[in-house]
Amino acid sequence: MISSIDLPSQYSGLKNEIDTAVGRVLKSGRYVLGPEVEAFESEFGSSCGTDHAVGLNSGTSAIYLSLLALGIGPGDEVITVPYTFEATISAILATGATPRLIDIDPQSLTMDVTLLENAVTQRTKAVLPVHLFGQPADMDPILAISRRYGLNVIEDACQAHGATYKGTPVGGLGDLSCFSFYPSKNLSACGDAGMVVTKNASLADAIRHLRTWGPEQGSGNYRMAAIQAAILRVKLPHLKAWTTRRRFIASQYTELLKDTALGLPLTMAYSGHAFHIYAIRSSQQAALQENLRTQGIEVSVHYPQAVHQQKKYLGLNYQPGDFPVAEQLATEQLSLPIYPELSDETVTKVATAIRQL
Ligand SMILES: *Cc1c(COP(=O)(O)O)cnc(C)c1O
Protein backbone atom coordinates (compact mmCIF):
# COMPACT_ATOMS: atom_id res chain seq x y z
CA MET A 1 0.00 0.00 0.00
CA ILE A 2 1.36 3.44 -0.95
CA SER A 3 -0.39 5.85 1.39
CA SER A 4 -0.70 9.59 1.00
CA ILE A 5 1.29 10.16 4.19
CA ASP A 6 3.49 8.07 6.53
CA LEU A 7 3.82 9.66 9.97
CA PRO A 8 5.49 6.72 11.77
CA SER A 9 8.40 6.86 9.32
CA GLN A 10 9.10 10.48 10.29
CA TYR A 11 8.96 9.49 13.97
CA SER A 12 11.36 6.56 13.42
CA GLY A 13 13.96 8.86 11.91
CA LEU A 14 13.85 11.18 14.95
CA LYS A 15 12.87 8.69 17.65
CA ASN A 16 15.70 9.31 20.10
CA GLU A 17 15.40 13.09 19.99
CA ILE A 18 11.59 13.06 20.19
CA ASP A 19 11.54 10.57 23.06
CA THR A 20 14.09 12.67 24.94
CA ALA A 21 12.10 15.86 24.35
CA VAL A 22 8.83 14.27 25.50
CA GLY A 23 10.56 12.79 28.56
CA ARG A 24 11.97 16.22 29.43
CA VAL A 25 8.46 17.72 29.42
CA LEU A 26 6.98 14.87 31.44
CA LYS A 27 9.67 15.29 34.09
CA SER A 28 9.28 19.10 34.16
CA GLY A 29 5.64 19.12 35.25
CA ARG A 30 5.02 22.10 32.90
CA TYR A 31 2.49 20.61 30.51
CA VAL A 32 0.71 23.67 29.11
CA LEU A 33 2.55 26.75 27.75
CA GLY A 34 5.72 27.31 29.84
CA PRO A 35 9.36 27.27 28.71
CA GLU A 36 9.00 24.70 25.88
CA VAL A 37 6.23 26.68 24.23
CA GLU A 38 8.12 29.96 24.71
CA ALA A 39 11.23 28.45 23.15
CA PHE A 40 9.29 27.10 20.18
CA GLU A 41 7.52 30.44 19.73
CA SER A 42 10.83 32.20 19.50
CA GLU A 43 12.40 29.59 17.19
CA PHE A 44 9.43 29.36 14.82
CA GLY A 45 8.93 33.15 14.82
CA SER A 46 12.58 33.61 13.82
CA SER A 47 12.16 31.14 10.96
CA CYS A 48 9.35 33.39 9.65
CA GLY A 49 11.29 36.59 10.26
CA THR A 50 8.82 37.83 12.88
CA ASP A 51 9.56 39.00 16.42
CA HIS A 52 6.35 37.70 17.92
CA ALA A 53 4.73 34.29 17.91
CA VAL A 54 1.90 32.90 20.01
CA GLY A 55 1.53 29.14 20.50
CA LEU A 56 -2.04 27.87 20.22
CA ASN A 57 -3.96 24.61 20.14
CA SER A 58 -4.80 24.62 16.40
CA GLY A 59 -4.65 26.47 13.11
CA THR A 60 -8.37 27.10 13.35
CA SER A 61 -7.83 28.94 16.66
CA ALA A 62 -5.00 30.89 15.05
CA ILE A 63 -7.34 32.29 12.39
CA TYR A 64 -10.20 32.88 14.83
CA LEU A 65 -8.05 34.71 17.39
CA SER A 66 -6.32 36.76 14.67
CA LEU A 67 -9.71 38.04 13.55
CA LEU A 68 -10.76 38.79 17.14
CA ALA A 69 -7.46 40.58 17.84
CA LEU A 70 -8.24 42.90 14.92
CA GLY A 71 -11.63 43.62 16.49
CA ILE A 72 -13.55 41.87 13.72
CA GLY A 73 -17.11 40.80 14.52
CA PRO A 74 -20.75 41.09 13.50
CA GLY A 75 -21.37 43.54 10.67
CA ASP A 76 -17.81 43.25 9.32
CA GLU A 77 -16.73 41.51 6.12
CA VAL A 78 -13.59 39.50 5.51
CA ILE A 79 -12.53 38.71 1.95
CA THR A 80 -11.26 35.19 1.32
CA VAL A 81 -11.51 32.34 -1.21
CA PRO A 82 -14.03 29.50 -1.58
CA TYR A 83 -11.31 26.95 -2.39
CA THR A 84 -9.67 26.18 0.96
CA PHE A 85 -10.05 23.94 3.97
CA GLU A 86 -13.34 24.97 5.57
CA ALA A 87 -11.60 26.24 8.74
CA THR A 88 -10.66 29.47 6.95
CA ILE A 89 -14.32 30.31 6.47
CA SER A 90 -15.73 28.79 9.68
CA ALA A 91 -13.31 30.93 11.71
CA ILE A 92 -14.71 34.07 10.08
CA LEU A 93 -18.27 32.92 10.77
CA ALA A 94 -17.37 32.15 14.40
CA THR A 95 -16.59 35.84 15.00
CA GLY A 96 -20.01 36.82 13.65
CA ALA A 97 -18.42 38.49 10.59
CA THR A 98 -19.39 37.68 7.00
CA PRO A 99 -17.01 35.89 4.64
CA ARG A 100 -16.99 37.60 1.26
CA LEU A 101 -15.63 35.13 -1.26
CA ILE A 102 -13.70 35.76 -4.47
CA ASP A 103 -12.57 33.08 -6.92
CA ILE A 104 -9.10 31.60 -7.19
CA ASP A 105 -6.63 32.10 -10.03
CA PRO A 106 -6.52 29.05 -12.34
CA GLN A 107 -2.70 28.95 -12.37
CA SER A 108 -1.67 29.61 -8.78
CA LEU A 109 -4.90 28.15 -7.29
CA THR A 110 -4.75 30.96 -4.73
CA MET A 111 -6.72 34.23 -4.48
CA ASP A 112 -7.34 35.86 -7.87
CA VAL A 113 -5.99 39.32 -7.08
CA THR A 114 -7.74 40.87 -10.10
CA LEU A 115 -11.05 40.30 -8.28
CA LEU A 116 -9.98 41.77 -4.95
CA GLU A 117 -10.59 45.48 -5.35
CA ASN A 118 -14.17 45.02 -6.59
CA ALA A 119 -15.02 42.93 -3.52
CA VAL A 120 -14.09 45.71 -1.07
CA THR A 121 -17.11 47.39 0.56
CA GLN A 122 -17.67 49.87 3.39
CA ARG A 123 -17.85 46.89 5.75
CA THR A 124 -14.64 45.16 4.69
CA LYS A 125 -12.13 44.90 7.54
CA ALA A 126 -9.59 42.32 6.39
CA VAL A 127 -8.31 40.16 3.55
CA LEU A 128 -7.51 36.51 4.29
CA PRO A 129 -5.50 34.91 1.48
CA VAL A 130 -4.74 31.19 1.70
CA HIS A 131 -1.35 29.82 0.62
CA LEU A 132 -3.07 26.79 -0.86
CA PHE A 133 -1.21 23.49 -1.25
CA GLY A 134 2.01 25.30 -0.21
CA GLN A 135 1.93 27.95 -2.96
CA PRO A 136 1.90 31.49 -1.59
CA ALA A 137 -0.86 33.84 -2.70
CA ASP A 138 0.36 36.83 -4.72
CA MET A 139 0.99 38.99 -1.65
CA ASP A 140 2.33 42.23 -3.17
CA PRO A 141 -0.90 43.23 -4.94
CA ILE A 142 -2.95 41.94 -1.99
CA LEU A 143 -0.95 44.11 0.42
CA ALA A 144 -1.04 47.14 -1.92
CA ILE A 145 -4.82 47.04 -2.37
CA SER A 146 -5.36 46.34 1.33
CA ARG A 147 -3.21 49.30 2.33
CA ARG A 148 -5.11 51.59 -0.03
CA TYR A 149 -8.41 50.70 1.68
CA GLY A 150 -7.04 50.46 5.23
CA LEU A 151 -7.64 46.70 5.47
CA ASN A 152 -5.65 44.26 7.56
CA VAL A 153 -4.16 41.16 5.95
CA ILE A 154 -4.16 37.76 7.64
CA GLU A 155 -2.23 34.98 5.94
CA ASP A 156 -3.67 31.47 6.19
CA ALA A 157 -0.29 29.75 6.01
CA CYS A 158 -1.57 26.46 7.48
CA GLN A 159 -0.38 24.56 4.36
CA ALA A 160 2.75 26.61 3.67
CA HIS A 161 5.47 26.15 6.32
CA GLY A 162 8.77 26.69 4.52
CA ALA A 163 7.25 28.42 1.47
CA THR A 164 8.67 31.74 0.28
CA TYR A 165 7.24 34.71 -1.62
CA LYS A 166 9.87 36.54 -3.70
CA GLY A 167 12.46 34.96 -1.40
CA THR A 168 10.80 36.00 1.89
CA PRO A 169 9.32 33.28 4.12
CA VAL A 170 5.54 33.30 4.31
CA GLY A 171 4.38 34.23 7.77
CA GLY A 172 6.07 37.61 7.87
CA LEU A 173 4.11 39.18 5.01
CA GLY A 174 0.67 39.99 6.40
CA ASP A 175 -0.27 41.73 9.66
CA LEU A 176 -0.87 38.31 11.22
CA SER A 177 -0.10 34.85 9.91
CA CYS A 178 -1.66 31.58 10.94
CA PHE A 179 -0.06 28.16 11.03
CA SER A 180 -1.37 24.70 11.85
CA PHE A 181 0.84 21.87 13.09
CA TYR A 182 -1.82 19.21 12.62
CA PRO A 183 -0.09 15.85 11.95
CA SER A 184 -0.56 15.96 8.16
CA LYS A 185 0.99 19.44 7.71
CA ASN A 186 4.52 20.13 6.48
CA LEU A 187 5.68 20.81 10.05
CA SER A 188 3.63 18.64 12.34
CA ALA A 189 3.00 17.92 15.99
CA CYS A 190 1.92 14.54 17.36
CA GLY A 191 -1.51 15.97 18.01
CA ASP A 192 -3.14 19.34 17.45
CA ALA A 193 -1.24 22.63 17.62
CA GLY A 194 -1.17 26.00 15.89
CA MET A 195 0.49 29.41 15.99
CA VAL A 196 0.08 33.05 15.06
CA VAL A 197 3.20 34.97 14.06
CA THR A 198 3.27 38.74 13.68
CA LYS A 199 5.62 41.73 13.61
CA ASN A 200 3.10 43.72 15.65
CA ALA A 201 3.72 43.54 19.41
CA SER A 202 0.28 44.76 20.45
CA LEU A 203 -1.53 42.26 18.21
CA ALA A 204 0.64 39.49 19.68
CA ASP A 205 -0.31 40.70 23.17
CA ALA A 206 -3.99 40.71 22.27
CA ILE A 207 -3.76 37.10 21.08
CA ARG A 208 -1.91 36.08 24.25
CA HIS A 209 -4.78 37.48 26.31
CA LEU A 210 -7.38 35.83 24.11
CA ARG A 211 -5.78 32.39 24.39
CA THR A 212 -6.08 32.23 28.21
CA TRP A 213 -9.32 33.63 29.56
CA GLY A 214 -8.50 37.29 29.11
CA PRO A 215 -11.07 40.00 29.76
CA GLU A 216 -12.10 40.26 26.08
CA GLN A 217 -15.21 38.65 24.63
CA GLY A 218 -14.26 35.48 22.81
CA SER A 219 -11.25 34.73 24.99
CA GLY A 220 -11.00 31.21 26.33
CA ASN A 221 -8.64 28.25 26.31
CA TYR A 222 -6.62 28.09 23.09
CA ARG A 223 -3.26 27.16 24.61
CA MET A 224 -0.50 25.03 23.09
CA ALA A 225 0.52 21.84 24.92
CA ALA A 226 4.18 21.72 26.01
CA ILE A 227 4.72 18.19 24.65
CA GLN A 228 3.70 19.38 21.18
CA ALA A 229 6.07 22.35 21.40
CA ALA A 230 8.93 20.07 22.47
CA ILE A 231 8.29 17.73 19.51
CA LEU A 232 8.01 20.66 17.11
CA ARG A 233 11.36 21.99 18.37
CA VAL A 234 12.96 18.70 17.36
CA LYS A 235 11.37 18.87 13.89
CA LEU A 236 11.80 22.56 13.03
CA PRO A 237 15.54 22.32 12.18
CA HIS A 238 14.60 19.70 9.54
CA LEU A 239 11.93 21.80 7.83
CA LYS A 240 14.29 23.27 5.25
CA ALA A 241 15.60 19.89 4.12
CA TRP A 242 12.07 18.46 4.12
CA THR A 243 10.86 21.33 1.92
CA THR A 244 13.76 20.75 -0.47
CA ARG A 245 12.85 17.07 -0.61
CA ARG A 246 9.17 17.89 -1.31
CA ARG A 247 10.26 20.17 -4.16
CA PHE A 248 12.45 17.42 -5.58
CA ILE A 249 9.61 14.88 -5.45
CA ALA A 250 7.34 17.43 -7.15
CA SER A 251 9.91 17.97 -9.90
CA GLN A 252 10.14 14.19 -10.38
CA TYR A 253 6.36 13.87 -10.76
CA THR A 254 6.30 16.80 -13.17
CA GLU A 255 9.07 15.26 -15.26
CA LEU A 256 7.48 11.81 -15.34
CA LEU A 257 3.95 13.08 -16.10
CA LYS A 258 4.71 16.00 -18.40
CA ASP A 259 3.54 14.39 -21.66
CA THR A 260 0.23 13.12 -20.30
CA ALA A 261 -3.21 14.73 -20.58
CA LEU A 262 -3.10 15.65 -16.88
CA GLY A 263 -2.93 19.19 -15.58
CA LEU A 264 0.20 19.56 -13.43
CA PRO A 265 0.81 22.10 -10.66
CA LEU A 266 2.45 25.36 -11.66
CA THR A 267 5.01 27.13 -9.52
CA MET A 268 4.51 30.86 -9.94
CA ALA A 269 7.58 33.00 -10.68
CA TYR A 270 7.21 34.72 -7.27
CA SER A 271 6.82 31.45 -5.42
CA GLY A 272 9.04 29.12 -3.42
CA HIS A 273 6.37 26.41 -3.39
CA ALA A 274 6.35 24.18 -0.29
CA PHE A 275 4.35 21.38 -1.98
CA HIS A 276 2.16 20.49 0.95
CA ILE A 277 0.09 18.91 -1.80
CA TYR A 278 1.07 17.92 -5.34
CA ALA A 279 -2.23 18.58 -7.10
CA ILE A 280 -2.86 17.12 -10.53
CA ARG A 281 -6.00 17.77 -12.58
CA SER A 282 -7.90 15.17 -14.56
CA SER A 283 -11.27 15.16 -16.30
CA GLN A 284 -11.43 11.52 -15.09
CA GLN A 285 -11.08 12.37 -11.38
CA ALA A 286 -13.21 9.57 -9.91
CA ALA A 287 -12.05 6.85 -12.33
CA LEU A 288 -8.39 7.71 -11.85
CA GLN A 289 -8.74 7.74 -8.07
CA GLU A 290 -10.54 4.39 -8.05
CA ASN A 291 -8.13 2.78 -10.47
CA LEU A 292 -5.12 3.83 -8.39
CA ARG A 293 -6.84 2.62 -5.24
CA THR A 294 -7.19 -0.87 -6.73
CA GLN A 295 -3.43 -0.79 -7.37
CA GLY A 296 -2.80 0.10 -3.72
CA ILE A 297 -2.04 3.79 -4.31
CA GLU A 298 -3.92 6.22 -2.10
CA VAL A 299 -4.87 9.42 -3.86
CA SER A 300 -7.10 11.96 -2.12
CA VAL A 301 -9.19 14.86 -3.36
CA HIS A 302 -8.57 18.30 -1.82
CA TYR A 303 -11.38 19.28 -2.03
CA PRO A 304 -14.37 17.44 -3.54
CA GLN A 305 -16.44 20.61 -3.12
CA ALA A 306 -15.52 24.25 -2.76
CA VAL A 307 -16.68 25.58 0.61
CA HIS A 308 -19.68 27.51 -0.78
CA GLN A 309 -20.97 24.23 -2.32
CA GLN A 310 -20.90 22.32 0.98
CA LYS A 311 -24.23 21.76 2.64
CA LYS A 312 -23.44 23.46 5.92
CA TYR A 313 -22.23 26.62 4.15
CA LEU A 314 -25.23 27.02 1.83
CA GLY A 315 -26.35 29.77 4.20
CA LEU A 316 -23.57 31.94 2.75
CA ASN A 317 -26.00 32.27 -0.14
CA TYR A 318 -23.69 31.75 -3.06
CA GLN A 319 -25.00 30.06 -6.21
CA PRO A 320 -23.51 27.38 -8.45
CA GLY A 321 -21.46 29.22 -11.05
CA ASP A 322 -20.43 32.06 -8.74
CA PHE A 323 -16.84 30.75 -8.59
CA PRO A 324 -16.24 28.85 -11.83
CA VAL A 325 -12.50 28.26 -11.32
CA ALA A 326 -12.98 26.81 -7.83
CA GLU A 327 -15.98 24.71 -8.88
CA GLN A 328 -14.12 23.26 -11.87
CA LEU A 329 -11.03 22.48 -9.78
CA ALA A 330 -13.19 20.54 -7.29
CA THR A 331 -14.27 18.17 -10.09
CA GLU A 332 -10.69 17.58 -11.35
CA GLN A 333 -8.26 17.77 -8.42
CA LEU A 334 -6.27 14.76 -7.15
CA SER A 335 -3.45 14.80 -4.57
CA LEU A 336 -0.55 12.43 -5.26
CA PRO A 337 1.43 11.01 -2.33
CA ILE A 338 4.08 13.55 -1.30
CA TYR A 339 6.04 13.64 1.94
CA PRO A 340 9.77 13.91 2.62
CA GLU A 341 10.25 10.22 3.51
CA LEU A 342 8.70 9.04 0.22
CA SER A 343 11.37 7.17 -1.77
CA ASP A 344 12.35 7.99 -5.37
CA GLU A 345 11.36 4.45 -6.24
CA THR A 346 7.82 4.95 -4.93
CA VAL A 347 7.50 8.24 -6.79
CA THR A 348 8.41 6.44 -10.02
CA LYS A 349 5.97 3.65 -9.18
CA VAL A 350 3.10 6.11 -8.69
CA ALA A 351 3.92 8.02 -11.87
CA THR A 352 4.22 4.80 -13.88
CA ALA A 353 0.86 3.57 -12.62
CA ILE A 354 -0.73 6.88 -13.67
CA ARG A 355 0.91 6.83 -17.11
CA GLN A 356 -0.46 3.36 -17.79
CA LEU A 357 -4.07 4.42 -17.24
C1 LIG B 1 -5.32 22.65 8.32
C2 LIG B 1 -5.83 23.95 7.88
C3 LIG B 1 -6.47 24.83 8.77
C4 LIG B 1 -6.83 24.46 10.18
O1 LIG B 1 -5.83 23.97 10.96
P1 LIG B 1 -6.17 23.00 12.20
O2 LIG B 1 -4.90 22.92 12.96
O3 LIG B 1 -6.61 21.69 11.63
O4 LIG B 1 -7.25 23.65 12.99
C5 LIG B 1 -6.86 26.07 8.30
N1 LIG B 1 -6.65 26.43 7.02
C6 LIG B 1 -6.06 25.61 6.13
C7 LIG B 1 -5.85 26.09 4.74
C8 LIG B 1 -5.64 24.34 6.52
O5 LIG B 1 -5.07 23.52 5.63
Ligand as a Chemical Component Dictionary entry (heavy atoms), coordinates in Angstrom:
data_LIG
# 
_chem_comp.id                   LIG 
_chem_comp.type                 NON-POLYMER 
_chem_comp.pdbx_formal_charge   0 
_chem_comp.three_letter_code    LIG 
# 
loop_
_chem_comp_atom.comp_id 
_chem_comp_atom.atom_id 
_chem_comp_atom.alt_atom_id 
_chem_comp_atom.type_symbol 
_chem_comp_atom.charge 
_chem_comp_atom.model_Cartn_x 
_chem_comp_atom.model_Cartn_y 
_chem_comp_atom.model_Cartn_z 
_chem_comp_atom.pdbx_ordinal 
LIG C1 C1 C 0 -5.316 22.651 8.316  1  
LIG C2 C2 C 0 -5.832 23.953 7.880  2  
LIG C3 C3 C 0 -6.471 24.834 8.766  3  
LIG C4 C4 C 0 -6.834 24.455 10.177 4  
LIG O1 O1 O 0 -5.826 23.974 10.959 5  
LIG P1 P1 P 0 -6.174 23.003 12.202 6  
LIG O2 O2 O 0 -4.902 22.925 12.956 7  
LIG O3 O3 O 0 -6.605 21.694 11.632 8  
LIG O4 O4 O 0 -7.248 23.645 12.988 9  
LIG C5 C5 C 0 -6.855 26.067 8.298  10 
LIG N1 N1 N 0 -6.651 26.430 7.023  11 
LIG C6 C6 C 0 -6.063 25.614 6.134  12 
LIG C7 C7 C 0 -5.853 26.091 4.739  13 
LIG C8 C8 C 0 -5.638 24.343 6.524  14 
LIG O5 O5 O 0 -5.072 23.525 5.629  15 
# 
loop_
_chem_comp_bond.comp_id 
_chem_comp_bond.atom_id_1 
_chem_comp_bond.atom_id_2 
_chem_comp_bond.value_order 
_chem_comp_bond.pdbx_ordinal 
LIG C1 C2 SING 1  
LIG C2 C3 SING 2  
LIG C2 C8 DOUB 3  
LIG C3 C4 SING 4  
LIG C3 C5 DOUB 5  
LIG C4 O1 SING 6  
LIG O1 P1 SING 7  
LIG P1 O2 DOUB 8  
LIG P1 O3 SING 9  
LIG P1 O4 SING 10 
LIG C5 N1 SING 11 
LIG N1 C6 DOUB 12 
LIG C6 C7 SING 13 
LIG C6 C8 SING 14 
LIG C8 O5 SING 15 
# 
